[in-house]
Amino acid sequence: MSHKMIMGDSKVVWVASLLCAAAWIGCGDDGDGDGLDGNLTVAEISDEDFVGLCEEAQADLTAAVGSPQEIGCLLEGIFAGALAGGDPAACESARTACLADPPADSEFSALGCDEADLGSREGCDVTVAEIRSCLADLNALFSDVLEPLSCDSVSDPEATPDIDIGELPESCAALERRCPDL
């Protein structure tokens, strides 16, 4: 099996890591819909507004790259197709089966805004606008990484791009440095 064929497994891990990064951020939106002042810090907004930002971030991420279940099932399909020697039909079959009957309590479920650590905001000076900027950068990163992935791509491992996560966008890394518990 070629190095690129094995990449299917690392792509699953990498995208799962990106989804965890989005869950870590836990809030943000496109800045248009909630009426929150972007200059407010996350420590200044209500618990309800914080959870609302998380839910909007989740909706933005889904709009940008698909639901966690859709992404997870595609990656499961790509892995199955790669294991079947690069067979797009095996990929599509596994993806369709996963979507029809997703694993219970799977890693493909929603990001869990109801589980957001509301206490993690105390003393945090990160603004709502900075959260939104980070989320926009993450959504762009996710879109760039996931766009070329499809069941058709498993038949030609050379056409499947190598994925290099590198680091979080600077807009997000700065938030992590300032408020590591967020």
C-alpha positions in Angstrom: 0.0 0.0 0.0 1.4 3.4 -0.9 2.2 6.2 1.5 -0.6 8.2 0.0 -3.1 5.4 0.4 -2.3 5.2 4.1 -3.0 8.9 4.4 -6.7 8.1 4.6 -6.2 7.1 8.2 -4.3 10.2 9.1 -6.9 12.4 7.4 -9.5 10.9 9.7 -7.3 11.7 12.7 -6.5 15.2 11.4 -10.1 16.2 10.7 -11.2 14.8 14.0 -8.5 17.0 15.5 -9.8 20.0 13.7 -13.3 19.3 14.9 -12.0 19.2 18.4 -10.3 22.5 17.9 -13.6 24.0 16.8 -15.2 22.5 20.0 -12.3 24.0 22.0 -13.1 27.5 20.7 -16.7 26.9 21.7 -18.2 30.1 20.4 -18.3 32.6 17.5 -20.5 33.5 14.5 -20.5 35.6 11.4 -21.2 38.7 13.4 -24.5 39.5 11.8 -27.3 37.8 13.7 -27.1 38.0 17.4 -26.8 41.7 18.1 -23.9 41.2 20.6 -21.4 44.0 20.7 -18.1 42.7 19.3 -16.2 44.8 21.8 -17.6 42.9 24.7 -15.3 40.4 26.3 -16.5 36.8 26.8 -16.3 37.4 30.5 -18.9 40.2 30.1 -21.6 38.4 28.2 -24.3 36.2 29.8 -24.2 32.5 30.0 -27.1 32.4 27.6 -25.2 34.6 25.1 -22.1 32.5 25.4 -24.0 29.3 24.6 -25.8 31.2 21.8 -22.4 32.0 20.3 -21.4 28.4 20.5 -24.6 27.3 18.7 -24.0 29.9 16.0 -20.4 28.7 15.6 -21.7 25.2 15.2 -24.1 26.3 12.5 -21.4 28.3 10.7 -19.1 25.2 10.8 -21.8 23.0 9.4 -22.6 25.5 6.7 -18.9 25.7 5.8 -18.0 22.0 5.7 -21.0 19.9 6.6 -22.3 18.4 9.8 -19.9 16.4 12.0 -21.8 13.3 11.0 -21.5 14.1 7.3 -17.8 14.7 7.6 -17.2 11.7 9.8 -19.1 9.4 7.5 -17.3 10.7 4.4 -13.9 10.0 6.2 -15.2 6.6 7.2 -16.0 5.9 3.6 -12.7 7.2 2.3 -10.9 4.9 4.8 -13.0 1.9 3.7 -12.4 2.7 0.0 -8.7 3.0 0.7 -8.7 -0.4 2.5 -10.5 -1.9 -0.5 -7.6 -0.9 -2.8 -8.9 2.5 -3.8 -12.5 1.5 -4.6 -14.9 4.5 -4.8 -17.9 2.1 -4.7 -16.7 0.7 -1.3 -16.2 4.3 -0.1 -19.7 5.3 -1.2 -21.2 2.2 0.3 -19.6 2.8 3.7 -20.4 6.5 3.7 -24.1 5.8 2.8 -24.3 3.1 5.5 -22.8 5.4 8.1 -25.2 8.2 7.2 -28.2 5.8 7.3 -27.2 4.3 10.6 -24.7 6.5 12.5 -22.9 5.0 15.4 -24.7 5.7 18.7 -23.0 8.4 20.8 -20.4 8.7 18.1 -17.6 11.2 17.7 -19.7 12.4 14.7 -22.3 14.0 17.0 -22.8 17.7 17.5 -20.0 19.7 19.2 -21.9 20.0 22.5 -22.7 23.6 23.2 -24.8 22.5 26.2 -21.5 21.1 27.6 -19.6 24.4 27.3 -17.6 25.3 30.4 -19.2 28.6 31.3 -16.7 29.1 34.1 -13.8 29.1 31.7 -14.6 32.7 30.8 -13.8 34.3 34.1 -11.2 37.0 33.7 -10.8 36.3 30.0 -10.4 39.5 28.0 -11.0 38.0 24.6 -13.7 39.9 22.7 -16.7 38.5 20.9 -15.2 40.0 17.7 -11.9 38.1 18.3 -13.8 34.9 18.7 -15.7 35.5 15.5 -12.4 36.2 13.7 -10.9 32.9 14.9 -14.0 31.0 13.9 -14.0 32.5 10.4 -10.4 31.5 10.0 -11.1 28.0 11.2 -14.0 27.6 8.9 -11.8 28.7 6.0 -9.2 26.2 7.0 -11.7 23.4 7.3 -13.2 24.2 3.9 -9.8 24.2 2.2 -8.9 20.9 3.7 -12.2 19.1 3.2 -13.2 20.4 -0.2 -11.0 18.0 -2.3 -12.0 14.9 -0.3 -14.6 12.7 -1.9 -15.2 9.0 -2.6 -14.0 9.6 -6.1 -10.6 10.7 -4.8 -9.8 7.2 -3.3 -9.3 5.7 -6.7 -6.3 7.9 -7.4 -4.1 8.3 -4.2 -1.8 10.7 -6.1 -4.8 13.1 -6.6 -5.6 13.1 -2.9 -3.8 16.0 -1.4 -1.5 15.6 1.6 -2.9 17.3 4.5 -0.7 19.3 6.8 -2.4 20.7 9.8 0.5 23.0 10.7 -0.8 25.1 13.6 -4.0 26.8 14.5 -4.6 30.1 12.6 -2.8 32.9 14.5 -6.2 34.5 15.3 -7.0 31.3 17.3 -3.5 30.8 18.7 -3.6 34.3 20.2 -6.9 33.5 22.0 -5.4 30.3 23.4 -2.4 32.1 24.7 -4.6 34.8 26.4 -7.3 32.5 27.7 -6.0 28.9 27.8 -9.1 27.7 29.6 -11.6 29.0 27.1 
